[in-house]
């Protein structure tokens, strides 16, 4: 079988399995976040935390709960890293440096998982499990909660109540993430991913030299790393490491885990609309179609760029294979790259710094879109809903009519919040990259400072990854410096929580409205025309914002 046929079959298998689980799993998530009785374990958690699970929160209270929980998560994870030398299962690891501990704490609490360190030589097993692993669960559950709160804002009327954050957080972990992660971990172990509490052990190689073999609870962290669109690797090589990604079918399974929740959330969205009488499943399918259209275009472009074998050496090899695992090949590497940058995952099974200029540029472009195709757990849905409302607003301007989405008017207050949401990450990426490039120490951090377009791409990619909560990197940038740890940590924090603030304020404003009845002039928001408008809005806004920077980086390198 040719590589092309094998690659196409991998993509077809992935899409087929996602289609098979789309309805049942999406409907399950809709039930999880609908009113109903609490499980015994959940009631125990509520009693322990002093939560009144039957009382809903006003929008501002919901927002304060999200921010307070996230702040507590950062502080606890920072403390764990700073004292890990005194903890059990530290396996000889010392305390993490303050700036790196700060960067890692905000990164994992914000579902970014940016890593300026090698996991196997920095973190002990307890910090990996009780610190990083726990944040993989709860940070994903925070994104789920915010998405559901925005959906409630769309389907409710004349109220300021958005649900109970503590209930949404607990249900997201207990009923969605934990069961899936347990099953996924078993599959990963069966496929060869390691799971133990072994320390680093020295062995003699066949040539007589020493080699240190690391161990650890990898499969359990790998499962939630992908399911929660987290991406932080137990090892520095991430999913390219044979203990994290031992085979091609495991790598494809990881892509499935990455896409599972963001894709099926669109079904949950449609189901919640249908149950409330505010819309139908077609609205969820329209959002999915917009996501899928951009994802497919990006996948096709990335695969073509990597197969085009730009350069004499690459042409002689038959493709751009440098930096890619030969176990996975070009097709699976391109698929993994697209999935991990189109979501907020950041896991890698190939070196993104070794992608062709246009392949790396498309990976960067996926993040600059806001990672909404299909985006992260929860964050992809609420990000795309905001863009859908922006598309409705632009459509209303064209026909001289007050824009409405699902009967909710997009007025001055709503469009201001939408504009702030959309402009947050571009400001962080461009200002952060500009400051970094102006500093005299930045060229020293670049592995490709002499190749100026690629050096700029390394810095631009870092801030795009941080501000959009992705976490992957062009590995040629040495980001473990005081400046990059601090600056990227700030970009991660603002890039995560400012959009959450604007999304929840928008949800509060929408929930307070009385839905307007549909008329002959109402724009249908489930048709091919609407899907086209959403896709065009997503691409044009990103293109106009970032084209000058991309032209100086990956585009200039690709055309040189």
C-alpha positions as CSV (number, residue, x, y, z in Angstrom):
1,X,0.0,0.0,0.0
2,X,1.3,3.4,-0.9
3,X,1.9,6.1,1.6
4,X,-0.8,8.3,0.1
5,X,-3.4,5.5,0.3
6,X,-2.4,4.7,3.9
7,X,-2.6,8.4,4.8
8,X,-6.0,8.8,3.3
9,X,-7.3,5.7,5.0
10,X,-6.0,7.0,8.4
11,X,-8.0,10.3,7.9
12,X,-11.1,8.4,6.7
13,X,-10.9,6.1,9.8
14,X,-10.5,9.1,12.1
15,X,-13.5,10.9,10.7
16,X,-15.6,7.8,10.6
17,X,-15.0,7.0,14.3
18,X,-15.7,10.7,15.2
19,X,-19.0,10.5,13.3
20,X,-20.0,7.3,15.0
21,X,-19.6,8.7,18.5
22,X,-20.8,12.2,17.6
23,X,-24.5,11.8,18.5
24,X,-24.3,9.5,21.6
25,X,-21.4,11.3,23.3
26,X,-22.7,14.7,22.4
27,X,-26.1,13.9,23.9
28,X,-24.4,12.5,27.0
29,X,-22.6,15.8,27.6
30,X,-25.9,17.6,27.1
31,X,-27.5,15.5,29.8
32,X,-24.5,16.0,32.1
33,X,-25.0,19.8,32.1
34,X,-28.7,19.7,32.3
35,X,-30.6,19.9,35.6
36,X,-30.8,16.6,37.3
37,X,-29.9,14.7,40.4
38,X,-26.4,14.7,41.8
39,X,-24.3,11.5,42.0
40,X,-23.3,10.3,45.4
41,X,-19.6,11.2,44.7
42,X,-20.7,14.7,43.6
43,X,-22.7,15.2,46.7
44,X,-19.7,14.2,48.8
45,X,-17.6,16.8,47.0
46,X,-20.2,19.5,47.6
47,X,-20.4,18.8,51.3
48,X,-16.6,18.8,51.6
49,X,-16.4,22.1,49.8
50,X,-19.4,23.7,51.4
51,X,-21.2,24.2,48.1
52,X,-25.0,24.6,47.8
53,X,-25.4,22.6,44.6
54,X,-29.0,23.5,44.1
55,X,-28.4,27.3,44.0
56,X,-27.5,29.0,40.7
57,X,-25.1,31.9,40.3
58,X,-25.6,35.3,38.8
59,X,-23.2,36.0,35.9
60,X,-20.7,38.1,37.9
61,X,-20.7,35.5,40.7
62,X,-20.0,32.7,38.2
63,X,-17.1,34.7,36.8
64,X,-15.6,35.4,40.2
65,X,-15.8,31.7,41.0
66,X,-13.9,30.8,37.8
67,X,-11.2,33.4,38.5
68,X,-10.9,32.4,42.2
69,X,-10.6,28.7,41.4
70,X,-8.0,29.4,38.7
71,X,-5.9,31.6,41.0
72,X,-6.0,28.9,43.7
73,X,-4.8,26.4,41.1
74,X,-1.9,28.6,40.1
75,X,-0.8,29.1,43.7
76,X,-1.0,25.4,44.7
77,X,0.9,24.2,41.6
78,X,3.6,26.9,42.1
79,X,4.0,25.8,45.7
80,X,4.3,22.1,44.7
81,X,7.1,22.8,42.3
82,X,9.0,25.0,44.7
83,X,9.1,22.3,47.5
84,X,9.2,19.1,45.4
85,X,12.6,18.1,46.8
86,X,10.9,17.4,50.1
87,X,7.9,15.5,48.6
88,X,7.5,11.7,48.2
89,X,8.3,10.4,44.8
90,X,10.5,13.4,44.0
91,X,13.0,10.9,42.4
92,X,15.9,13.2,43.3
93,X,14.5,16.3,41.6
94,X,15.3,19.7,43.1
95,X,13.0,22.7,43.4
96,X,12.0,24.4,40.1
97,X,13.4,27.9,39.6
98,X,10.9,30.6,40.5
99,X,10.4,32.1,37.0
100,X,10.0,28.6,35.5
101,X,7.7,27.5,38.3
102,X,5.5,30.6,37.7
103,X,5.4,29.9,34.0
104,X,4.5,26.3,34.4
105,X,1.9,27.0,37.1
106,X,-0.1,29.5,35.0
107,X,0.5,27.4,31.9
108,X,-1.1,24.3,33.3
109,X,-3.9,26.1,35.2
110,X,-4.8,27.9,31.9
111,X,-5.0,24.7,29.9
112,X,-1.9,25.8,27.9
113,X,0.8,23.5,29.1
114,X,3.7,25.4,27.6
115,X,6.9,23.7,28.8
116,X,10.3,25.4,28.8
117,X,11.8,22.4,30.6
118,X,12.3,18.7,29.9
119,X,9.8,16.8,32.0
120,X,11.9,13.7,32.7
121,X,14.7,15.8,34.2
122,X,12.7,18.5,36.0
123,X,9.5,17.1,37.6
124,X,9.2,14.4,40.2
125,X,6.4,11.8,39.9
126,X,4.2,13.4,42.6
127,X,4.3,16.9,41.0
128,X,3.5,15.2,37.6
129,X,0.5,13.5,39.1
130,X,-0.9,15.7,41.9
131,X,0.2,18.9,40.2
132,X,0.3,18.7,36.4
133,X,-2.1,15.8,36.0
134,X,-4.8,17.3,38.3
135,X,-4.6,20.6,36.4
136,X,-5.1,18.7,33.2
137,X,-8.5,17.6,34.5
138,X,-9.7,20.8,36.1
139,X,-8.4,23.3,33.6
140,X,-10.3,21.4,30.9
141,X,-13.4,21.3,33.1
142,X,-13.2,25.1,33.5
143,X,-13.3,25.5,29.7
144,X,-16.3,23.2,29.5
145,X,-18.1,25.2,32.3
146,X,-17.6,28.6,30.5
147,X,-18.9,27.1,27.2
148,X,-22.0,25.8,28.9
149,X,-22.6,29.1,30.7
150,X,-22.5,30.9,27.3
151,X,-24.9,28.4,25.8
152,X,-27.3,29.0,28.8
153,X,-27.0,32.7,28.1
154,X,-28.3,32.1,24.6
155,X,-31.2,29.8,25.6
156,X,-32.4,31.6,28.7
157,X,-34.5,34.8,28.9
158,X,-35.0,37.6,31.4
159,X,-32.6,36.2,33.9
160,X,-29.1,36.9,35.2
161,X,-28.5,33.2,36.3
162,X,-26.0,31.1,34.4
163,X,-25.9,28.0,36.5
164,X,-23.5,26.9,39.3
165,X,-19.8,26.9,38.4
166,X,-18.9,24.4,41.1
167,X,-21.6,21.9,39.9
168,X,-20.5,22.4,36.2
169,X,-16.8,21.9,37.2
170,X,-17.5,18.8,39.3
171,X,-19.8,17.2,36.7
172,X,-17.3,17.9,33.9
173,X,-14.6,16.1,35.8
174,X,-16.6,13.2,37.3
175,X,-19.0,12.4,34.4
176,X,-17.0,13.4,31.3
177,X,-13.2,13.6,31.8
178,X,-12.5,10.9,34.5
179,X,-14.4,8.0,32.8
180,X,-13.0,8.8,29.4
181,X,-9.5,9.2,30.7
182,X,-9.7,5.9,32.6
183,X,-10.7,4.0,29.4
184,X,-8.2,5.9,27.3
185,X,-5.3,5.1,29.7
186,X,-6.1,1.4,29.5
187,X,-6.0,1.5,25.7
188,X,-2.7,3.4,25.8
189,X,-1.1,0.9,28.2
190,X,-2.3,-1.9,25.9
191,X,-0.6,-0.1,23.1
192,X,2.7,0.1,24.8
193,X,2.6,3.4,26.7
194,X,4.4,2.9,30.1
195,X,2.7,3.3,33.5
196,X,4.7,2.8,36.6
197,X,6.4,4.7,39.5
198,X,9.9,3.6,38.6
199,X,12.7,6.2,39.1
200,X,15.4,6.9,36.5
201,X,17.4,3.8,36.1
202,X,20.9,3.5,34.6
203,X,21.6,0.5,32.2
204,X,24.5,-0.6,30.2
205,X,24.0,-0.4,26.4
206,X,25.2,-3.1,23.9
207,X,28.3,-1.0,23.3
208,X,29.1,-0.9,27.0
209,X,28.1,2.8,27.5
210,X,25.6,4.0,30.2
211,X,22.0,5.0,29.4
212,X,19.4,6.3,31.8
213,X,15.9,5.0,31.2
214,X,13.2,7.1,32.8
215,X,9.9,5.7,34.1
216,X,6.7,7.2,35.5
217,X,2.9,7.3,35.3
218,X,2.9,8.2,31.6
219,X,-0.3,6.6,30.3
220,X,-2.6,8.1,32.9
221,X,-1.2,11.6,32.1
222,X,-1.1,11.0,28.4
223,X,-4.9,10.2,28.3
224,X,-6.0,13.4,30.0
225,X,-3.3,15.4,28.2
226,X,-5.0,14.6,24.9
227,X,-8.7,14.4,26.1
228,X,-8.5,17.8,27.9
229,X,-6.6,19.4,24.9
230,X,-3.7,20.1,27.4
231,X,-0.7,18.8,25.5
232,X,2.0,18.9,28.2
233,X,4.3,15.9,27.7
234,X,5.7,13.7,30.4
235,X,8.9,13.6,28.3
236,X,10.6,16.5,26.5
237,X,9.9,14.8,23.1
238,X,6.2,14.6,23.9
239,X,4.2,12.2,21.8
240,X,7.3,11.5,19.6
241,X,8.9,9.7,22.6
242,X,8.5,5.9,22.3
243,X,7.2,5.7,25.8
244,X,4.4,8.3,25.0
245,X,3.8,7.4,21.3
246,X,5.0,3.8,20.8
247,X,3.3,3.2,17.4
248,X,1.4,4.7,14.6
249,X,-2.0,3.4,15.7
250,X,-1.5,4.9,19.2
251,X,-0.6,8.2,17.6
252,X,-3.8,8.1,15.5
253,X,-5.7,7.2,18.7
254,X,-4.3,10.3,20.4
255,X,-5.5,12.5,17.5
256,X,-9.0,10.9,18.1
257,X,-8.8,11.8,21.8
258,X,-7.7,15.4,21.0
259,X,-10.7,16.0,18.7
260,X,-13.4,14.0,20.6
261,X,-14.7,16.5,23.1
262,X,-14.4,19.7,21.0
263,X,-16.2,18.0,18.0
264,X,-19.0,16.4,20.1
265,X,-19.6,19.6,22.1
266,X,-21.3,21.0,19.0
267,X,-23.8,18.2,19.2
268,X,-24.3,19.0,22.9
269,X,-24.9,22.6,21.9
270,X,-27.6,21.6,19.4
271,X,-29.2,19.3,21.8
272,X,-29.4,21.9,24.6
273,X,-30.9,24.4,22.1
274,X,-33.5,21.9,20.9
275,X,-34.5,21.0,24.5
276,X,-35.0,24.6,25.4
277,X,-36.9,25.4,22.2
278,X,-34.3,28.0,21.3
279,X,-33.0,26.3,18.2
280,X,-32.3,22.8,16.8
281,X,-29.5,20.3,16.1
282,X,-29.0,22.1,12.8
283,X,-27.5,25.0,14.6
284,X,-24.9,22.7,16.2
285,X,-24.2,21.1,12.9
286,X,-23.7,24.6,11.3
287,X,-21.0,25.4,13.9
288,X,-19.4,22.0,13.3
289,X,-19.4,22.5,9.6
290,X,-17.6,25.9,9.9
291,X,-15.0,24.3,12.1
292,X,-14.6,21.3,9.8
293,X,-14.3,23.4,6.7
294,X,-11.3,25.4,8.0
295,X,-9.7,22.2,9.6
296,X,-9.9,20.4,6.3
297,X,-8.4,23.2,4.4
298,X,-5.5,23.5,6.9
299,X,-4.9,19.7,6.9
300,X,-4.8,19.6,3.1
301,X,-2.4,22.6,3.0
302,X,-0.1,21.2,5.7
303,X,0.1,17.8,4.1
304,X,0.8,19.2,0.7
305,X,3.5,21.5,2.1
306,X,5.3,18.6,3.8
307,X,5.0,16.4,0.8
308,X,6.2,19.1,-1.6
309,X,9.8,18.6,-0.4
310,X,11.0,22.1,-0.7
311,X,14.8,22.2,-1.1
312,X,17.3,19.9,-2.8
313,X,17.9,17.6,0.1
314,X,14.2,17.2,0.8
315,X,13.5,16.5,-2.8
316,X,16.1,13.8,-2.9
317,X,14.6,12.2,0.2
318,X,11.1,12.2,-1.4
319,X,9.6,14.5,1.2
320,X,10.4,16.8,4.1
321,X,11.2,14.0,6.6
322,X,13.7,15.9,8.8
323,X,12.3,16.2,12.3
324,X,9.6,13.6,11.8
325,X,9.3,10.1,13.3
326,X,9.8,7.5,10.6
327,X,7.3,5.3,12.5
328,X,4.6,7.8,11.7
329,X,5.6,9.3,8.3
330,X,4.5,12.5,6.6
331,X,0.8,12.0,6.5
332,X,0.3,11.1,10.2
333,X,2.7,13.8,11.3
334,X,0.7,16.4,9.2
335,X,-2.6,15.1,10.7
336,X,-1.2,15.3,14.3
337,X,0.2,18.8,13.7
338,X,-3.1,20.1,12.3
339,X,-5.2,18.5,15.1
340,X,-2.9,19.8,17.9
341,X,-2.7,23.4,16.6
342,X,-6.4,23.6,15.5
343,X,-7.2,22.7,19.1
344,X,-5.5,24.1,22.1
345,X,-3.6,20.9,22.7
346,X,0.0,21.6,21.8
347,X,1.1,18.0,21.9
348,X,3.5,17.0,19.1
349,X,4.6,13.8,17.4
350,X,7.1,15.7,15.1
351,X,9.3,18.7,15.5
352,X,7.3,21.8,14.4
353,X,10.5,23.8,14.0
354,X,11.4,21.3,11.2
355,X,8.2,21.8,9.3
356,X,8.5,23.4,5.9
357,X,8.0,27.2,5.9
358,X,4.4,26.9,4.7
359,X,3.7,23.9,6.8
360,X,4.9,25.7,9.9
361,X,3.1,28.8,8.8
362,X,-0.2,26.9,8.6
363,X,0.3,25.4,12.1
364,X,0.9,29.0,13.3
365,X,-2.2,30.2,11.4
366,X,-4.3,27.5,13.1
367,X,-3.5,29.0,16.5
368,X,-3.8,32.6,15.3
369,X,-7.4,31.8,14.2
370,X,-8.1,31.6,18.0
371,X,-8.0,27.8,17.9
372,X,-11.7,27.4,17.1
373,X,-11.5,24.7,14.4
374,X,-12.6,22.9,16.6
375,X,-10.6,24.5,19.4
376,X,-10.0,23.4,22.9
377,X,-12.3,21.7,25.3
378,X,-15.0,24.3,25.8
379,X,-12.9,27.2,24.6
380,X,-13.3,26.1,21.0
381,X,-17.1,26.2,21.2
382,X,-17.4,29.5,23.0
383,X,-14.8,31.0,20.7
384,X,-16.7,29.9,17.6
385,X,-20.0,31.1,19.0
386,X,-18.5,34.6,19.5
387,X,-17.3,34.5,15.9
388,X,-20.8,33.4,14.8
389,X,-22.3,36.3,16.5
390,X,-19.8,38.6,14.9
391,X,-20.7,37.2,11.5
392,X,-24.4,37.9,12.3
393,X,-23.5,41.4,13.2
394,X,-21.6,42.0,9.9
395,X,-24.5,40.4,8.0
396,X,-26.9,42.8,9.8
397,X,-24.8,45.7,8.7
398,X,-25.0,44.6,5.1
399,X,-28.8,44.6,5.0
400,X,-29.5,47.4,7.4
401,X,-31.1,45.3,10.1
402,X,-30.6,44.8,13.8
403,X,-28.5,41.6,14.0
404,X,-29.9,38.7,16.0
405,X,-28.5,35.3,16.9
406,X,-31.1,32.7,18.1
407,X,-33.5,35.6,18.8
408,X,-30.9,37.5,20.9
409,X,-30.1,41.0,19.6
410,X,-26.4,41.8,19.1
411,X,-26.6,45.4,20.3
412,X,-23.9,47.9,21.3
413,X,-23.0,46.2,24.6
414,X,-22.8,42.8,23.0
415,X,-20.7,43.9,20.1
416,X,-18.2,45.7,22.4
417,X,-17.7,42.5,24.4
418,X,-17.3,40.5,21.1
419,X,-14.8,43.0,19.8
420,X,-12.8,42.9,23.1
421,X,-12.9,39.1,22.9
422,X,-11.6,39.0,19.3
423,X,-8.9,41.6,19.8
424,X,-7.4,40.2,23.0
425,X,-5.1,37.6,21.5
426,X,-3.9,39.6,18.5
427,X,-2.8,42.4,20.8
428,X,-1.0,39.9,23.1
429,X,0.7,38.2,20.1
430,X,1.8,41.2,18.2
431,X,2.8,43.4,21.2
432,X,4.6,40.5,22.9
433,X,6.5,39.5,19.7
434,X,7.4,43.1,19.0
435,X,8.9,43.6,22.5
436,X,10.8,40.4,22.3
437,X,12.3,41.2,18.9
438,X,13.4,44.6,20.1
439,X,15.5,43.1,23.0
440,X,19.2,42.5,22.4
441,X,19.1,39.1,24.1
442,X,16.5,37.6,21.9
443,X,18.9,36.6,19.0
444,X,20.9,34.6,21.5
445,X,17.8,32.5,22.3
446,X,17.2,31.7,18.6
447,X,18.7,28.7,17.1
448,X,18.1,30.3,13.7
449,X,19.0,34.0,14.3
450,X,21.1,34.0,11.1
451,X,18.0,32.9,9.1
452,X,16.0,36.0,9.9
453,X,12.5,35.0,8.7
454,X,12.7,31.7,10.6
455,X,14.1,33.4,13.7
456,X,11.1,35.8,13.7
457,X,8.8,32.8,13.1
458,X,10.2,31.1,16.3
459,X,9.3,34.2,18.4
460,X,6.0,34.8,16.7
461,X,5.0,31.1,17.1
462,X,5.9,31.2,20.8
463,X,3.6,34.2,21.5
464,X,0.9,32.8,19.3
465,X,1.1,29.5,21.2
466,X,1.0,31.2,24.6
467,X,-1.7,33.8,24.0
468,X,-4.0,31.2,22.3
469,X,-3.3,28.6,25.1
470,X,-1.8,26.0,22.8
471,X,1.6,25.2,24.3
472,X,3.5,23.8,21.3
473,X,6.7,25.5,20.2
474,X,9.2,25.9,17.5
475,X,11.9,24.1,19.5
476,X,14.7,26.3,18.1
477,X,13.8,29.0,20.5
478,X,15.5,28.7,23.9
479,X,12.6,30.0,26.0
480,X,13.9,29.1,29.4
481,X,15.0,32.6,30.2
482,X,13.7,35.1,32.7
483,X,12.2,37.3,30.0
484,X,10.4,34.5,28.1
485,X,9.2,32.7,31.2
486,X,7.7,35.9,32.5
487,X,6.5,37.4,29.2
488,X,5.0,34.1,27.9
489,X,3.4,33.5,31.4
490,X,1.7,36.9,31.2
491,X,0.5,36.1,27.6
492,X,-0.9,32.8,28.8
493,X,-2.7,34.3,31.7
494,X,-4.2,37.2,29.8
495,X,-4.9,35.1,26.7
496,X,-6.9,32.6,28.8
497,X,-8.8,34.7,31.3
498,X,-9.6,37.9,29.5
499,X,-11.6,36.0,26.8
500,X,-13.4,34.1,29.6
501,X,-14.3,37.4,31.3
502,X,-15.7,38.8,28.1
503,X,-17.5,35.5,27.2
504,X,-19.3,35.3,30.6
505,X,-20.2,39.0,30.5
506,X,-21.6,38.4,27.1
507,X,-23.6,35.4,28.4
508,X,-25.0,37.5,31.2
509,X,-26.1,40.2,28.8
510,X,-27.7,37.7,26.4
511,X,-29.5,35.8,29.2
512,X,-31.1,39.1,30.4
513,X,-32.8,39.6,27.0
514,X,-36.2,38.5,25.8
515,X,-35.8,36.6,22.5
516,X,-37.1,38.5,19.5
517,X,-39.6,36.5,17.3
518,X,-38.2,35.4,13.9
519,X,-39.5,37.3,10.9
520,X,-39.1,37.1,7.2
521,X,-36.0,39.3,7.5
522,X,-34.3,37.2,10.1
523,X,-31.0,35.7,9.0
524,X,-31.2,31.9,9.3
525,X,-28.2,30.7,11.3
526,X,-28.1,27.0,10.2
527,X,-27.8,27.3,6.4
528,X,-24.8,27.0,4.1
529,X,-24.9,30.8,3.6
530,X,-24.4,31.3,7.3
531,X,-21.7,28.7,7.5
532,X,-19.9,30.5,4.7
533,X,-20.2,33.8,6.5
534,X,-18.7,32.3,9.7
535,X,-15.8,30.8,7.8
536,X,-15.1,34.0,5.9
537,X,-15.3,36.1,9.1
538,X,-12.9,33.8,10.8
539,X,-10.4,33.8,8.0
540,X,-10.6,37.4,7.0
541,X,-10.3,38.8,10.5
542,X,-7.2,36.7,11.2
543,X,-5.7,37.3,7.7
544,X,-6.1,41.1,8.0
545,X,-4.7,41.1,11.6
546,X,-1.7,38.8,11.2
547,X,-0.8,38.9,7.5
548,X,2.0,41.5,7.9
549,X,3.7,39.4,10.6
550,X,3.2,36.2,8.7
551,X,4.6,37.9,5.6
552,X,7.8,38.7,7.4
553,X,8.1,35.2,8.8
554,X,7.0,31.9,7.2
555,X,5.8,33.5,4.0
556,X,9.1,35.2,3.3
557,X,11.0,32.1,4.2
558,X,8.8,29.9,2.0
559,X,9.3,32.3,-1.0
560,X,13.0,32.7,-0.5
